[in-house]
Amino acid sequence: MKANQALKILRVSKSTLRNYIKSGKIKATKLPTGRYD
């Protein structure tokens, strides 16, 4: 799932989504390019 899809489903901002990933509330895989999948 792409970040934009998650933003729409969760109805949160990009910074909130980033905080969820950092806190472990959402699992994300970091790609070699530095982006998350």
N, CA, C and O atoms as CSV, one atom per row, in Angstrom:
chain,resi,resn,atom,element,x,y,z
A,1,MET,N,N,0.846,-1.165,0.000
A,1,MET,CA,C,0.000,0.000,0.000
A,1,MET,C,C,0.895,1.233,0.000
A,1,MET,O,O,1.884,1.296,0.730
A,2,LYS,N,N,0.550,2.171,-0.795
A,2,LYS,CA,C,1.307,3.419,-0.851
A,2,LYS,C,C,0.867,4.348,0.277
A,2,LYS,O,O,-0.231,4.216,0.819
A,3,ALA,N,N,1.743,5.288,0.618
A,3,ALA,CA,C,1.467,6.214,1.715
A,3,ALA,C,C,0.187,7.002,1.474
A,3,ALA,O,O,-0.602,7.201,2.398
A,4,ASN,N,N,-0.025,7.450,0.245
A,4,ASN,CA,C,-1.234,8.229,-0.050
A,4,ASN,C,C,-2.499,7.423,0.203
A,4,ASN,O,O,-3.505,7.967,0.658
A,5,GLN,N,N,-2.450,6.128,-0.091
A,5,GLN,CA,C,-3.598,5.262,0.170
A,5,GLN,C,C,-3.836,5.158,1.677
A,5,GLN,O,O,-4.974,5.238,2.139
A,6,ALA,N,N,-2.757,4.981,2.435
A,6,ALA,CA,C,-2.873,4.883,3.892
A,6,ALA,C,C,-3.405,6.185,4.483
A,6,ALA,O,O,-4.217,6.161,5.408
A,7,LEU,N,N,-2.954,7.318,3.954
A,7,LEU,CA,C,-3.425,8.618,4.442
A,7,LEU,C,C,-4.928,8.757,4.272
A,7,LEU,O,O,-5.618,9.247,5.166
A,8,LYS,N,N,-5.433,8.327,3.127
A,8,LYS,CA,C,-6.871,8.428,2.859
A,8,LYS,C,C,-7.671,7.482,3.748
A,8,LYS,O,O,-8.718,7.855,4.276
A,9,ILE,N,N,-7.177,6.259,3.913
A,9,ILE,CA,C,-7.893,5.274,4.730
A,9,ILE,C,C,-7.907,5.684,6.201
A,9,ILE,O,O,-8.942,5.621,6.863
A,10,LEU,N,N,-6.740,6.106,6.705
A,10,LEU,CA,C,-6.622,6.469,8.123
A,10,LEU,C,C,-7.097,7.888,8.412
A,10,LEU,O,O,-7.359,8.243,9.562
A,11,ARG,N,N,-7.206,8.699,7.355
A,11,ARG,CA,C,-7.600,10.110,7.494
A,11,ARG,C,C,-6.673,10.863,8.449
A,11,ARG,O,O,-7.117,11.515,9.394
A,12,VAL,N,N,-5.373,10.753,8.170
A,12,VAL,CA,C,-4.358,11.446,8.962
A,12,VAL,C,C,-3.434,12.214,8.022
A,12,VAL,O,O,-3.467,12.022,6.806
A,13,SER,N,N,-2.612,13.084,8.601
A,13,SER,CA,C,-1.654,13.856,7.814
A,13,SER,C,C,-0.389,13.028,7.593
A,13,SER,O,O,-0.202,11.976,8.203
A,14,LYS,N,N,0.476,13.527,6.705
A,14,LYS,CA,C,1.741,12.830,6.440
A,14,LYS,C,C,2.597,12.763,7.696
A,14,LYS,O,O,3.225,11.739,7.965
A,15,SER,N,N,2.627,13.838,8.463
A,15,SER,CA,C,3.446,13.841,9.676
A,15,SER,C,C,2.910,12.857,10.711
A,15,SER,O,O,3.691,12.220,11.418
A,16,THR,N,N,1.594,12.727,10.808
A,16,THR,CA,C,1.003,11.758,11.732
A,16,THR,C,C,1.347,10.344,11.292
A,16,THR,O,O,1.690,9.503,12.123
A,17,LEU,N,N,1.261,10.075,10.000
A,17,LEU,CA,C,1.612,8.754,9.483
A,17,LEU,C,C,3.071,8.442,9.791
A,17,LEU,O,O,3.395,7.325,10.193
A,18,ARG,N,N,3.948,9.419,9.605
A,18,ARG,CA,C,5.373,9.256,9.912
A,18,ARG,C,C,5.569,8.935,11.391
A,18,ARG,O,O,6.374,8.073,11.743
A,19,ASN,N,N,4.832,9.630,12.251
A,19,ASN,CA,C,4.926,9.372,13.689
A,19,ASN,C,C,4.439,7.974,14.037
A,19,ASN,O,O,5.022,7.313,14.896
A,20,TYR,N,N,3.375,7.514,13.380
A,20,TYR,CA,C,2.867,6.154,13.597
A,20,TYR,C,C,3.929,5.125,13.234
A,20,TYR,O,O,4.096,4.131,13.941
A,21,ILE,N,N,4.641,5.352,12.147
A,21,ILE,CA,C,5.689,4.426,11.715
A,21,ILE,C,C,6.832,4.427,12.728
A,21,ILE,O,O,7.314,3.365,13.121
A,22,LYS,N,N,7.267,5.612,13.149
A,22,LYS,CA,C,8.376,5.716,14.106
A,22,LYS,C,C,8.040,5.088,15.450
A,22,LYS,O,O,8.906,4.494,16.093
A,23,SER,N,N,6.779,5.215,15.881
A,23,SER,CA,C,6.382,4.680,17.184
A,23,SER,C,C,6.043,3.192,17.131
A,23,SER,O,O,5.860,2.556,18.169
A,24,GLY,N,N,5.959,2.639,15.918
A,24,GLY,CA,C,5.670,1.220,15.780
A,24,GLY,C,C,4.195,0.886,15.669
A,24,GLY,O,O,3.828,-0.289,15.636
A,25,LYS,N,N,3.346,1.894,15.610
A,25,LYS,CA,C,1.904,1.646,15.470
A,25,LYS,C,C,1.575,1.068,14.101
A,25,LYS,O,O,0.612,0.316,13.951
A,26,ILE,N,N,2.382,1.423,13.106
A,26,ILE,CA,C,2.212,0.913,11.748
A,26,ILE,C,C,3.553,0.347,11.304
A,26,ILE,O,O,4.595,0.974,11.497
A,27,LYS,N,N,3.522,-0.841,10.708
A,27,LYS,CA,C,4.742,-1.452,10.210
A,27,LYS,C,C,4.988,-0.977,8.786
A,27,LYS,O,O,4.083,-1.002,7.952
A,28,ALA,N,N,6.205,-0.547,8.511
A,28,ALA,CA,C,6.574,-0.103,7.173
A,28,ALA,C,C,7.955,-0.644,6.843
A,28,ALA,O,O,8.816,-0.745,7.718
A,29,THR,N,N,8.161,-0.986,5.602
A,29,THR,CA,C,9.445,-1.487,5.139
A,29,THR,C,C,10.174,-0.365,4.425
A,29,THR,O,O,9.648,0.232,3.486
A,30,LYS,N,N,11.403,-0.077,4.879
A,30,LYS,CA,C,12.185,0.982,4.250
A,30,LYS,C,C,12.919,0.412,3.041
A,30,LYS,O,O,13.624,-0.591,3.145
A,31,LEU,N,N,12.745,1.056,1.912
A,31,LEU,CA,C,13.380,0.634,0.671
A,31,LEU,C,C,14.795,1.200,0.581
A,31,LEU,O,O,15.108,2.166,1.277
A,32,PRO,N,N,15.661,0.621,-0.262
A,32,PRO,CA,C,17.030,1.138,-0.422
A,32,PRO,C,C,17.075,2.609,-0.832
A,32,PRO,O,O,18.067,3.294,-0.579
A,33,THR,N,N,16.022,3.091,-1.456
A,33,THR,CA,C,15.972,4.494,-1.885
A,33,THR,C,C,15.668,5.441,-0.731
A,33,THR,O,O,15.718,6.660,-0.896
A,34,GLY,N,N,15.349,4.878,0.453
A,34,GLY,CA,C,15.008,5.700,1.604
A,34,GLY,C,C,13.519,5.881,1.783
A,34,GLY,O,O,13.072,6.425,2.793
A,35,ARG,N,N,12.755,5.433,0.818
A,35,ARG,CA,C,11.291,5.517,0.904
A,35,ARG,C,C,10.758,4.317,1.661
A,35,ARG,O,O,11.459,3.324,1.855
A,36,TYR,N,N,9.520,4.423,2.080
A,36,TYR,CA,C,8.877,3.328,2.794
A,36,TYR,C,C,7.860,2.649,1.907
A,36,TYR,O,O,7.223,3.277,1.062
A,37,ASP,N,N,7.721,1.340,2.120
A,37,ASP,CA,C,6.745,0.561,1.364
A,37,ASP,C,C,5.729,-0.004,2.327
A,37,ASP,O,O,4.804,-0.700,1.910
